[in-house]
Amino acid sequence: MISPTPQAPVRRPTAADGFVVVDKPAGWTSHDVVGRMRRLAGTRKVGHAGTLDPMATGVLVLGIGKATRLLTYVVGADKDYEATIRLGVATTTDDAEGTVVSVAGTGAVERVDRTALDAAIAQLTGDILQVPTSVSAIKVDGKRAYARVRAGEEVALQARPVTVSCFDVLDVRPVTAAVPDADAVGSYEVAAQDPDAEPSTVGPVETRDIPAIDVDVRVTVSSGTYVRALARDLGAALGTGGHLTALRRTRVGGYDLAGARTLEQMEAQADADGTLATLPLAAAARSTFPVRELDEVEVRALGYGQWVEPTGRPEVVAALSPSGVLVALLEDTRRRGENLARPVLVLAPAT
C-alpha cells in the first residue's frame, strides 16, 4: 500500500509591502525572527534593520517586499536601550552569555560610590572613541570577528567614533554574583574545548559568591555603538570589570515599543484577518525621512528616473504623490552647475 503524500503547509497570502516592528523575545536571534516573519508574511523577501543579540529583547524593525530597500536608512538611525550593567565581573563577550575572565579584587566593588560611578559615566558620554566588543560581526580580513574569537584567535579591533547622547542611571543596587571557583576554571575550560572529553569531566563547575553591583541604565546611542562595550568600559574605568546582564531596545529611529508587536500577536492577527498587517510604505517613509509632497508632473518625472527641483535639505527625503503613494527617495546634488534632486531609489516607476 502506497503511503499518502504528506501535504505541504498552506502558504499564507503575501503581506503588503511595508514595515513590521517586532518586540523580539529573549533567546531568539534576529535571523530566527526573519525566518518566522517569512512564514507569517508569505514571502521570502524579508529583512531586518540592525541585529539584536539573542539575550536582548525589544524593537526589531523588519521590511517586507519593497520595504526591504528602505532598511539601510533605518539601520543608521540612533537607538534607545535600557540595560543592566553588572560591576565586579568581566566576561569574554562583555555580556552574561560569555565565560567569566576576571572578578573584582577584594574591596574594589565596595569602594564604588555614586560620585565615582557618575564620573566614569560622564567619560563615556558624548562623542567618544569605542573599541567594539571582540565578538561583534565586524569583519577582520574578510572574516567575522566573532568567528575568529570562537576559533581561538586573538582579535584586536580598532577604536571608532560613536556618540552616546544619553547615559542615565535609573537604579544602583548591591547584589551577589555566582562565579566559577578559581581552582575549577582552568580544568573546566580545557575539558569543555575537548570534543573527546567524558561528560563527567566537563561539569558542573563549582561556583562561589562574590559581591557585585547592578546598575540599571538608559542610553541613547548612534548607530554602531555597542552597549556591551559601554558595560565593559565602565567596569574598566572603575577597576571592577563589568558586563551586561540585560538589554532591551526601546527605540530605533522613529519606531518604538508603542508600535511594536510580539510574534504571537502578529500570528494571531494574521490568522484572524487572513494576511499579516504591515505599516504601509508611505507611513514607514514618514517615520523614517523628511517628506516632500509632489505634484503630478513631478510624480511622472520621477517615475521615469528624471531629476526634479531640489528639496533644500541635506539628508535623503521621501517623495510622496498627491494620493499618498511613496514614489521615490530624493537626494539633492549639483549637476551642470545647477542644484537638483536626484532619485536615489524609485519605488513607483512610470507604467
Sequence and secondary structure as in RCSB ss.txt:
>XXXX:A:sequence
MISPTPQAPVRRPTAADGFVVVDKPAGWTSHDVVGRMRRLAGTRKVGHAGTLDPMATGVLVLGIGKATRLLTYVV
GADKDYEATIRLGVATTTDDAEGTVVSVAGTGAVERVDRTALDAAIAQLTGDILQVPTSVSAIKVDGKRAYARVR
AGEEVALQARPVTVSCFDVLDVRPVTAAVPDADAVGSYEVAAQDPDAEPSTVGPVETRDIPAIDVDVRVTVSSGT
YVRALARDLGAALGTGGHLTALRRTRVGGYDLAGARTLEQMEAQADADGTLATLPLAAAARSTFPVRELDEVEVR
ALGYGQWVEPTGRPEVVAALSPSGVLVALLEDTRRRGENLARPVLVLAPAT
>XXXX:A:secstr
                SEEEEEEE TT  HHHHHHHHHHHHT S EEESS   TT EEEEEEEEGGGGGGHHHHH
TS EEEEEEEEETEEETTSBTTS EEEE  TTTTTT  HHHHHHHHHHTSEEEEE   TTSS EETTEEHHHHHH
TT       EEEEEEEEEEEEEEEEEEEEE HHHHHHHHHHHH TTS HHHH    EEEEEEEEEEEEEEE TT 
 HHHHHHHHHHHHTS EEEEEEEEEEETTEEGGG B HHHHHHHHHHHSS   EEHHHHHHHHS EEE  HHHHH
HHHTT  BS  S SS EEEE TTS EEEEEEEEEETTEEEEEEEEESS   
